């Protein structure tokens, strides 16, 4: 039982470190940096978890600048009580609008912040401002 708890703490620490440290990484850099930070915190298990999370976070942030610049300013904002977090789905009350010329992305304006959303999973990929 204590061993499971220790592994859970290791995984949680690695996830937190890699997720926060690699918010602006690309896939390769995210994987490398995640593995390094996870390894420093929790050894070999942390290195594996950190590398995986770093790569996932980095992949979600490899968005062409054309996508970001094609999202208009001044759209009406939907106010939600929850914080908007990268990787989490948006509430059903938020209207997702298509991004011109990019079918794999949607965008929304939540709490006066423009966010890019994955069209399939409705998860936040990037917060623009």
Helices and strands as residue ranges (DSSP letters): H 2-21, H 27-60, H 65-69, E 97-99, E 102-110, E 113-118, E 124-127
